[in-house]
Amino acid sequence: MEKLDILVLEDDKLAQKIMAAQLTGHKIDMAGDLKSALGYLNRERYDIGFFDLMLGPDDWCPARIPKI
C-alpha cells in the first residue's frame, strides 16, 4: 500500500488517538483546531484530509477551509 500524506482536523483527543491508530503506516499531521490546520495547509501538500464536522463554533466554517 502506498504511504499517504494525511491531515486530520479533530479536536477530541480520544478521536485523535483512534484516527492515528487506524492510519498507522502513513504520514499524519494532526490538528486540534482550524488555525493549526490552516497552518499545516500553508506548509504542506496532502493526499487526503479528514475534518471534524462538529468543531467548536469558533473553528468551523466551511468557507474558511481553502480549496486545495
C-alpha positions in Angstrom: 0.0 0.0 0.0 1.3 3.5 -0.9 2.1 5.8 2.0 -0.2 8.8 2.0 0.3 12.3 3.5 -2.8 12.9 5.6 -4.1 15.9 7.5 -6.6 15.2 10.3 -8.5 18.1 11.9 -10.0 16.8 15.1 -10.4 18.5 18.5 -11.3 15.4 20.5 -8.1 13.7 22.0 -9.6 10.2 22.0 -10.7 10.5 18.4 -7.2 11.7 17.5 -5.7 8.6 19.1 -8.2 6.4 17.2 -7.5 8.1 13.9 -3.8 7.8 14.4 -4.1 4.1 15.2 -6.2 3.4 12.2 -3.8 5.4 9.9 -0.6 3.7 11.0 1.9 3.5 8.2 1.0 6.8 6.7 2.4 10.3 7.4 -0.2 12.0 9.5 -0.4 15.6 10.7 -2.9 16.1 13.5 -4.5 19.5 14.0 -6.7 20.2 17.0 -8.2 23.4 15.7 -8.8 25.3 12.4 -5.9 27.7 13.0 -3.5 24.8 13.3 -5.0 23.0 10.2 -4.6 26.1 8.1 -1.0 26.4 9.2 -0.4 22.8 8.1 -2.1 23.5 4.8 0.1 26.6 4.2 3.3 24.5 4.7 2.4 21.1 3.3 0.6 19.3 0.5 -1.7 16.4 1.4 -3.2 13.5 -0.4 -6.3 13.5 1.7 -7.8 15.2 4.8 -10.2 14.2 7.4 -12.1 17.1 9.0 -14.3 17.0 12.1 -17.7 18.4 11.2 -18.6 19.2 14.8 -15.8 21.5 15.8 -16.5 24.4 18.2 -18.2 27.5 16.8 -15.0 29.5 16.6 -13.3 26.8 14.5 -15.8 25.6 12.0 -16.9 27.5 8.9 -16.7 25.6 5.6 -16.0 28.8 3.7 -12.7 29.2 5.7 -11.3 25.9 4.5 -9.2 26.7 1.4 -9.8 24.7 -1.8 -6.8 22.6 -2.5 
